């Protein structure tokens, strides 16, 4: 019996190849990913390593790449020519995925600023941070989540080496995806992985008594990230943080570990389905009558915004923010 060769969707091959070869899903330079931290002049060594993994910074570019590629028939001659052009451009040293994605990228400044705001918040709470800067590599979470096990084994060694160069004892992750892979996957792949893994939410929760009050007429509803609530068992901390700041909030029907998916995991392969799932989740959150949706995951933030934008005829009154953006309001006042 002849067994047909299984070919992965081009999007997955591009993402996988870029992570393995360049250290992030879009093959961006380390200086570009770390540009947000230029003004802060964070040291490269210290006890507490601030880890972004480039996830907030890269996400709008990834969204644009997916949008660009899904607009085309991947079996067409035009698509073949585009993939051919990608190979030619790569030989010149210019990454075509970044070129295509940059054309449609939105919210670049906003997503880039989230990492900056997170660092400022932690510094205001008394944490001394170090940061790998242009050396920082993406965690490889997508390799693990998409089943590229062999690639993940070799890639994890590279990432672990950069982490160890910081001399840090604790790593604070902005993305729950990074925290999950560091906490549960890396110890199985790396013999010596001596780090304590914390999320941004946990560090803020530990010093919630120091948070400034936020006076706002907006009522908040929390969208619990699947990774944060289920895999990392972090949900009450979000509510404690808001209570500490005097912020009223409401609960969606599906909350905490029973949260409804944002649709983000389907985005690379099934963007239309992803947007449909996200739109339904936005409707669930809107049913609470809240003015503002808060989440603590870059992929949730992006997916929910995509779901909200799916229905262009709808008058979207509810806003969507990352917890980092919301907390930063208190430190701006």
Buried (B, 14 or more C-beta within 10 A) or exposed (E): EEEEEEEBBBBBEBBBBBBBEBBBBBBBBBEBBBBBBEEBEBEBEBEBBBBBBBBBBBBBBBBBBBBBBBEEEBEEEEBEEBBEEBEEBBEEEEBBBBEBBBEBBBBBEBBBBBBBBBBBBBBBBEBEBBBBBBBBBBBBBBBBBBEBEEBBBEBBEEBBEBBBEBEBEBBBBBBBBBBBBBBEBBBEBBEEBEBEBBBBBBBBBEBBEEBBEBEBEBBBBBBBBBBBBBBBEBBEBBBBBBEBBEBEBBEBEBBBEEBBBBBBBBBBBBBEEBBBBBBBBBBBBBEBEBBBBBBBBBBBBBBBBBBBBBEEEEEEEBEBBBBBBBBBBBBEE
